């Protein structure tokens, strides 16, 4: 006669994981990525513009002073 276990014991937390991947989103993902890149590029341009303005605002009075002293 063969004996089989009729009960089992497990320890731990039972549960599972689910993963969902949208294969076609109507181009929204690509559009969002492109828009993010455009926003980043615009921020970089604005940053450079501000740097140039600050540099100009600092150097301009110095140049005016030098010019005034020459006369």
N, CA and C atoms as an extended XYZ file, in Angstrom:
213
Properties=species:S:1:pos:R:3:atomname:S:1:resname:S:1:resid:I:1 pbc="F F F"
N         0.816       -1.147        0.000 N   UNK     1
C         0.000        0.000        0.000 CA  UNK     1
C         0.882        1.239        0.000 C   UNK     1
N         0.483        2.219       -0.820 N   UNK     2
C         1.243        3.456       -0.935 CA  UNK     2
C         0.507        4.551       -0.192 C   UNK     2
N         1.274        5.367        0.511 N   UNK     3
C         0.673        6.447        1.297 CA  UNK     3
C         0.963        7.786        0.625 C   UNK     3
N        -0.037        8.603        0.462 N   UNK     4
C         0.119        9.948       -0.096 CA  UNK     4
C        -0.244       10.965        0.975 C   UNK     4
N         0.435       12.114        0.919 N   UNK     5
C         0.123       13.176        1.876 CA  UNK     5
C        -1.219       13.790        1.488 C   UNK     5
N        -2.060       13.982        2.451 N   UNK     6
C        -3.370       14.549        2.169 CA  UNK     6
C        -3.469       16.011        2.572 C   UNK     6
N        -2.421       16.562        3.139 N   UNK     7
C        -2.430       17.977        3.507 CA  UNK     7
C        -1.035       18.550        3.259 C   UNK     7
N        -0.999       19.856        3.084 N   UNK     8
C         0.293       20.511        2.901 CA  UNK     8
C         0.321       21.771        3.753 C   UNK     8
N         1.500       22.172        4.108 N   UNK     9
C         1.680       23.358        4.939 CA  UNK     9
C         2.635       24.301        4.234 C   UNK     9
N         2.226       25.569        4.127 N   UNK    10
C         3.108       26.579        3.530 CA  UNK    10
C         3.269       27.732        4.506 C   UNK    10
N         4.401       28.352        4.435 N   UNK    11
C         4.640       29.530        5.260 CA  UNK    11
C         4.960       30.695        4.337 C   UNK    11
N         4.676       31.866        4.774 N   UNK    12
C         4.935       33.040        3.961 CA  UNK    12
C         3.642       33.744        3.609 C   UNK    12
N         3.770       34.721        2.766 N   UNK    13
C         2.613       35.511        2.364 CA  UNK    13
C         2.192       35.079        0.972 C   UNK    13
N         0.969       34.634        0.836 N   UNK    14
C         0.511       34.254       -0.494 CA  UNK    14
C         0.194       35.499       -1.323 C   UNK    14
N         0.397       35.436       -2.578 N   UNK    15
C         0.085       36.574       -3.447 CA  UNK    15
C         0.641       36.339       -4.833 C   UNK    15
N         0.507       37.343       -5.632 N   UNK    16
C         0.985       37.221       -6.996 CA  UNK    16
C         1.322       38.595       -7.554 C   UNK    16
N         1.917       38.586       -8.684 N   UNK    17
C         2.310       39.819       -9.358 CA  UNK    17
C         1.700       39.808      -10.747 C   UNK    17
N         1.216       40.955      -11.139 N   UNK    18
C         0.632       41.072      -12.466 CA  UNK    18
C         1.361       42.182      -13.218 C   UNK    18
N         1.653       41.941      -14.463 N   UNK    19
C         2.333       42.919      -15.303 CA  UNK    19
C         1.504       43.128      -16.551 C   UNK    19
N         1.269       44.400      -16.874 N   UNK    20
C         0.480       44.704      -18.058 CA  UNK    20
C         1.286       45.643      -18.935 C   UNK    20
N         1.372       45.363      -20.197 N   UNK    21
C         2.136       46.153      -21.147 CA  UNK    21
C         1.234       46.494      -22.323 C   UNK    21
N         1.052       47.777      -22.549 N   UNK    22
C         0.214       48.214      -23.659 CA  UNK    22
C         1.068       48.212      -24.916 C   UNK    22
N         0.678       47.425      -25.897 N   UNK    23
C         1.460       47.331      -27.121 CA  UNK    23
C         1.188       48.483      -28.069 C   UNK    23
N        -0.016       48.983      -28.075 N   UNK    24
C        -0.343       50.086      -28.971 CA  UNK    24
C        -1.134       51.126      -28.197 C   UNK    24
N        -0.557       52.315      -28.056 N   UNK    25
C        -1.218       53.374      -27.297 CA  UNK    25
C        -1.591       54.560      -28.174 C   UNK    25
N        -1.652       54.342      -29.456 N   UNK    26
C        -2.043       55.415      -30.361 CA  UNK    26
C        -0.969       56.465      -30.542 C   UNK    26
N         0.260       56.141      -30.214 N   UNK    27
C         1.362       57.083      -30.380 CA  UNK    27
C         1.529       58.049      -29.220 C   UNK    27
N         0.741       57.870      -28.154 N   UNK    28
C         0.822       58.792      -27.015 CA  UNK    28
C         2.172       58.734      -26.325 C   UNK    28
N         2.762       57.559      -26.229 N   UNK    29
C         4.061       57.426      -25.567 CA  UNK    29
C         5.155       58.152      -26.324 C   UNK    29
N         5.178       57.966      -27.624 N   UNK    30
C         6.184       58.624      -28.458 CA  UNK    30
C         5.981       60.134      -28.430 C   UNK    30
N         4.721       60.563      -28.517 N   UNK    31
C         4.421       61.994      -28.484 CA  UNK    31
C         4.840       62.603      -27.150 C   UNK    31
N         4.573       61.914      -26.055 N   UNK    32
C         4.955       62.409      -24.730 CA  UNK    32
C         6.474       62.514      -24.617 C   UNK    32
N         7.197       61.538      -25.148 N   UNK    33
C         8.658       61.570      -25.104 CA  UNK    33
C         9.201       62.729      -25.935 C   UNK    33
N         8.626       62.943      -27.108 N   UNK    34
C         9.064       64.051      -27.956 CA  UNK    34
C         8.759       65.393      -27.303 C   UNK    34
N         7.586       65.512      -26.700 N   UNK    35
C         7.231       66.756      -26.011 CA  UNK    35
C         8.163       67.025      -24.836 C   UNK    35
N         8.526       65.975      -24.113 N   UNK    36
C         9.457       66.140      -22.994 CA  UNK    36
C        10.816       66.620      -23.493 C   UNK    36
N        11.270       66.084      -24.614 N   UNK    37
C        12.546       66.509      -25.206 CA  UNK    37
C        12.477       67.971      -25.631 C   UNK    37
N        11.368       68.380      -26.243 N   UNK    38
C        11.198       69.775      -26.666 CA  UNK    38
C        11.202       70.700      -25.448 C   UNK    38
N        10.499       70.307      -24.391 N   UNK    39
C        10.478       71.124      -23.176 CA  UNK    39
C        11.874       71.248      -22.577 C   UNK    39
N        12.617       70.154      -22.565 N   UNK    40
C        13.983       70.177      -22.042 CA  UNK    40
C        14.859       71.114      -22.877 C   UNK    40
N        14.765       70.993      -24.197 N   UNK    41
C        15.552       71.858      -25.081 CA  UNK    41
C        15.186       73.324      -24.878 C   UNK    41
N        13.897       73.618      -24.722 N   UNK    42
C        13.465       74.996      -24.479 CA  UNK    42
C        14.018       75.526      -23.162 C   UNK    42
N        14.050       74.689      -22.148 N   UNK    43
C        14.609       75.099      -20.863 CA  UNK    43
C        16.101       75.387      -20.984 C   UNK    43
N        16.800       74.575      -21.771 N   UNK    44
C        18.231       74.806      -21.964 CA  UNK    44
C        18.468       76.121      -22.701 C   UNK    44
N        17.644       76.410      -23.711 N   UNK    45
C        17.772       77.675      -24.443 CA  UNK    45
C        17.481       78.863      -23.525 C   UNK    45
N        16.456       78.737      -22.705 N   UNK    46
C        16.121       79.817      -21.771 CA  UNK    46
C        17.253       80.033      -20.776 C   UNK    46
N        17.858       78.963      -20.330 N   UNK    47
C        18.982       79.044      -19.391 CA  UNK    47
C        20.157       79.779      -20.029 C   UNK    47
N        20.482       79.439      -21.265 N   UNK    48
C        21.568       80.116      -21.976 CA  UNK    48
C        21.236       81.590      -22.195 C   UNK    48
N        19.991       81.888      -22.513 N   UNK    49
C        19.569       83.273      -22.717 CA  UNK    49
C        19.754       84.083      -21.428 C   UNK    49
N        19.365       83.510      -20.304 N   UNK    50
C        19.516       84.183      -19.013 CA  UNK    50
C        20.989       84.397      -18.691 C   UNK    50
N        21.829       83.404      -18.959 N   UNK    51
C        23.270       83.541      -18.720 CA  UNK    51
C        23.832       84.716      -19.523 C   UNK    51
N        23.421       84.811      -20.795 N   UNK    52
C        23.903       85.896      -21.640 CA  UNK    52
C        23.400       87.247      -21.147 C   UNK    52
N        22.145       87.314      -20.712 N   UNK    53
C        21.604       88.564      -20.183 CA  UNK    53
C        22.345       89.003      -18.928 C   UNK    53
N        22.605       88.062      -18.034 N   UNK    54
C        23.318       88.385      -16.800 CA  UNK    54
C        24.726       88.864      -17.123 C   UNK    54
N        25.397       88.157      -18.029 N   UNK    55
C        26.748       88.562      -18.425 CA  UNK    55
C        26.716       89.962      -19.032 C   UNK    55
N        25.755       90.209      -19.898 N   UNK    56
C        25.623       91.533      -20.519 CA  UNK    56
C        25.368       92.597      -19.461 C   UNK    56
N        24.475       92.302      -18.515 N   UNK    57
C        24.128       93.283      -17.488 CA  UNK    57
C        25.297       93.574      -16.558 C   UNK    57
N        26.170       92.605      -16.381 N   UNK    58
C        27.351       92.824      -15.536 CA  UNK    58
C        28.420       93.578      -16.312 C   UNK    58
N        28.644       93.225      -17.572 N   UNK    59
C        29.719       93.833      -18.357 CA  UNK    59
C        29.342       95.201      -18.909 C   UNK    59
N        28.073       95.432      -19.187 N   UNK    60
C        27.660       96.684      -19.812 CA  UNK    60
C        28.033       97.906      -18.968 C   UNK    60
N        27.727       97.942      -17.680 N   UNK    61
C        28.134       99.119      -16.888 CA  UNK    61
C        29.649       99.302      -16.865 C   UNK    61
N        30.384       98.212      -16.885 N   UNK    62
C        31.845       98.292      -16.909 CA  UNK    62
C        32.318       98.945      -18.208 C   UNK    62
N        31.704       98.567      -19.317 N   UNK    63
C        32.067       99.141      -20.613 CA  UNK    63
C        31.688      100.625      -20.670 C   UNK    63
N        30.539      100.967      -20.132 N   UNK    64
C        30.102      102.372      -20.120 CA  UNK    64
C        31.087      103.196      -19.287 C   UNK    64
N        31.516      102.663      -18.149 N   UNK    65
C        32.468      103.363      -17.306 CA  UNK    65
C        33.780      103.563      -18.032 C   UNK    65
N        34.281      102.541      -18.716 N   UNK    66
C        35.536      102.655      -19.463 CA  UNK    66
C        35.405      103.720      -20.565 C   UNK    66
N        34.277      103.722      -21.245 N   UNK    67
C        34.050      104.691      -22.317 CA  UNK    67
C        33.990      106.100      -21.743 C   UNK    67
N        33.307      106.302      -20.632 N   UNK    68
C        33.193      107.605      -20.005 CA  UNK    68
C        34.545      108.113      -19.526 C   UNK    68
N        35.403      107.226      -19.070 N   UNK    69
C        36.712      107.635      -18.579 CA  UNK    69
C        37.648      108.041      -19.712 C   UNK    69
N        37.401      107.587      -20.923 N   UNK    70
C        38.258      107.928      -22.051 CA  UNK    70
C        38.045      109.370      -22.488 C   UNK    70
N        36.893      109.955      -22.234 N   UNK    71
C        36.607      111.323      -22.679 CA  UNK    71
C        37.091      112.319      -21.721 C   UNK    71
